[in-house]
Amino acid sequence: MTPVIFLFLFSIFEFGFAFRDYLAVANSTRDGVREASVAGNVTDADYRMLRSIQRASAALPTGTIDRIVVFRATGPNSKVPPACKSSTSAATLTANSCNVYTPSDFNIPRSGFGCDPVPNPLPDPDRFWCPADRIVSVGTGLDYVGVWMRVTHSYITGLFGSGITFEDTTVLKVEPQEQ
């Protein structure tokens, strides 16, 4: 009887921590895409989006965020291009109009953004879909911006495996800006 009670108790703990991480991922993508949508074509839009995600993901244990992708969406139900989820090739990322970030990019200063492809000391991480190129004029049709995030949740007890991966995508239309 005691082993069954402990199994039940550990199940509750594991589910609770996993659900917390799932909610943190969902909230982080929503906060990030809202910031990217409002920032529109401001040069540091991706910097602002990353700061927003960093704040919203504070509940996640350190080292659980695997990848963050900002991508040009074609509509409100768009999915992140598969190549953006896994590739680091400049040609692939350029063709798919997406910027890929990792948690180490939280440390890049605002001056490290600006779409500059020249290494000085590194190329700017937002160069594949430059925020300045985002369409924010109502007359020409607004761009859609999407944020996708993947997090690996590690189980504490190991009774249910080593962990689980959570992914979330949120897409919004870029807010119109005054010209």
N, C-alpha and C positions, 0 to 999 in steps of 0.2 A: 504494500500500500504506500509506503514512504517513497519508493522510487517514482511511482505514478504522480504523487503530489509534487515532487521536485521537478519532474518533467513538465508538468502543467505550469508550475511557477516560472521555470526558465523559459517556457514558451511565451508566457505573458511578457516577460522582460525583453526577449528577443523581438517580439512583434512590436512592442512599444518603441524601442530604439529604432527599429527599421522604419516604422511609420513616421517617427519624428524626422528622420533623414529624407524620406519621401516628400513630406510636406515642405521641408526646407528647400529641396530642389525645385519644387513647383513654385514656391514663393520667390525664389531667386530668379528664375527665368522670367517670371511675370514682372518683377521689379526692374530687371535688366532691360527687357524689351520696352517697358514704359519709358524708361530713361532714354533709350535710343530713339524712340518715336518722337519724344518731345524735343530732344536735341536736334533732330533733323539733319541738316547738312553742316552743322557746326564742326569745325576741324577736329575738336577733341570729343566727339560724340561717343566713340568707343571707349575712351578713357573714362568718361562719365558712367557709361554702362557697366564697365568693370568695377568701378567704385560701388555702384549700386548693388551689384551681385555680391561683392565682398561683404558689404554690410548685411545683406539679406541672408547670406549663408553662414553667418557667425555661429549658428547653432550646430553646424556640421563639424564633426571631429576633423582635426588637422590632417591633411593629406588624402582626403576622400574625393575631392574634386579631380576628375581626370581631364576633362576637356570642356571648353566653352566655344561655341561657334556663333558668330553673327553672320547672317546670310541674307542675300536679296531674295525675297519671296515673291511669288507671282500672284498670290492671293491669300485670303485669310486662313485657308486650309492647307497651305503649302507645307511640304516636308523638307527637312534639311537635305541637301544633296549628299548621297552616300559618300562621295569622295571627300567631302568636307569633314565627315565624322572620323576619318582615319588617315588621310593623306597629309604629308608635310611638303609635298612637291609644289614648288612655286607655280609651275605650269598648270597643275590640276586645280590649285586654289584660285588662280586667276580666271580660269575657264568657268569656274563655278560661282564666282562672285561671293566669296565668303572670307571672313577673317577668323583665324583659329587662335584661341588663347588657352593657356594653362595657368595654374595658380601662381607660377613664378612671374607671370605678366602683371599680377597685382602690384609688384614692386617697381614697375616702369613708371617714371615720372611723367607728368603731363607733357613735358617737352619731348618725350620719346614717341609721341603720336603726331601725325600730320601727313601721313601717306608717302613719306619719302622712301623710295626703294634703295637709296644709296646707303651702304654700311657706314655709319658714323657714330659710334662704333658698330651698331647693328642696324639693319633696315627696319623701318617702322612696322609694327605688327599689323597696322590697319591699312596697309598698302594694296591689298587684294580687292577690297571693296571700299574705296575711299569714302569716308563720310561726306566730304565736300562734293562728291558726285551724286549724292542721293537727291532724287527729285522731290522738291518740296513745294512746287507751284501747282495750285489747283487747276489751272488751265491746261497743263500738260499731263495730268494724271499723276497722282502721288505714288511713290514707291511703297512697297511693303517691306518691313524689316522683321526678321525672325531671329530668335535666340534659342539655341539648343544647348543643353548641358547634360553631361554624364557624370554620375557619382558612383563610386563603389563603396557599398556599406559592408563592413566586416562584422560577422557575427561574433559576439562576445564569448559564448560558451562553446561554439563549434559543434553543437549537437545537431544542427540543421545544415551543415556544410560550412564552407569558409566565408561565404558572403553572397551578396546579391548586387546587381547593377541597376541603378535607377536612371532613366533618361526622361527629359521633358522638353517640349518645344512649345514656344508661344510666338505668335505672329500678330503684328499690329500694322496698321497703315501709318506712314510717317505723317506727323502733324504738319499742316500747312504753315508756311513761314511767310512773313511779310517780305515782299521783294523791294 
